[in-house]
């Protein structure tokens, strides 16, 4: 199990390798995922204070770069739970007034191609 400390929500548990967006939802966090976890909308953004993964998917890197968010936020739909994490959800249903979106698949979509965090496109 992965221990995830979520600002404003407390401690939740994720399964090792589980998509972070799904662990957050299961733990009671009303994280947005308007595109259904496809790395297209950036509504599932989180900010890490500890335990940020050293790798990211090409889809996440490219979308964050397009939106000017590379280095300031991560997409929870593109992250697998590993080790201990501490983070803040940046967009929730409660804070935005939006519906979360369709349920993300169990596995990361699109098919992940991993690169070092912060690698240039």
N, C-alpha and C positions, 0 to 999 in steps of 0.2 A: 504494500500500500504506500501511497505517496501522501504526505501531509502538506496541505495547502492552506496557508493563512490568507484570508481574503478580507481586506480592509472593509469595515462596515458590516461584515457577516460572520467573522470568526473563523474557526478551524473547520475545514472539511477534508474528507479523504477522497483520493483518486486512486484508480487502479493503475499500476505501472503500465505505461504504453497507451493508456486511454486518452482520447482527445480531451484536452483541457476544457473546451467549451461544454462538453457533455458532463464532465466531473463537476464543473461549476453549477450547471443546471440541476444536476442530481443533488447537490449540496444546498440548494435553495437560493442560489444567486440567479436573479432574473436578467442574465446577460442577453444582449441582443445578438441576433444572427440572421439578419434580414435576407441574406442570399442563401441561407441553408447550409452554411459552412463551406462555401466554394472559393473563398479568398477573393471575392469580387466587390464586397460592399464596405468593409472595414468597420462594421458596427460592433463586432465582438472584441474590440480593442481592450487590452489590459496593459498596465504598467507594472513592471517588476521592481521590488525593492531587494529581493534575494532570490536566488535559484533560477535566474533566467537561463534558458537553454543556450548553449554555444552554437547551435545550428538552427537554420530556418529553411523553409521550403523556398524554392525559386518563386513560386506563386506569391508567397507572403512578401518576400523581398521586393518583387516587382510592384506589387500593389501598394506597399508602404512607401516605396520610392516615388511612385506616381502621385501619391497624395501628400508628399512632403513629410511623412511620418517616420521614415526610417531612422532608427536610433532613439525615438521617443516613445514608441508604442509597439506592441506585438499583437498578432491576431490569434486569439485563443482557439480558433478553429483549425489552426495550422501547427499547433503545439501538442506534443505528447507529454503526459505526466511522467516526470522522472525526479526522484529525490524529493527534497523539501523545497517548497516554493512559497514566496510571500508576494502578493500582488494586489493591485487595485483595479477593479473593473471600471473602465472609463465610460461605458455607455450601457445603461440598463433600461428595462421597460419602465421602471419607476421614475428614473431621472429624465427620461425622454418623452414619456407618454405614448410611445410606440409599442406595437405588438412585437414580441421577440422575433418571429419569422418561422419558416418551416423547419422542422427538426433536421439537424445535421445527421449524416450517415455515421455509422460506427467507425469507419476508417477515414483517414484524411483524404479529401478530394480537393483539387484534382490529384492524380497519382503523384506522391511527393518525390521531388528531386532535391536532395539536401545540399546546402552550401553553408559555409561558416557565417555566423551572425555578422551583419554589417558588410558582407562582401558586396562589391559594386556589381551592378547589372552589366 
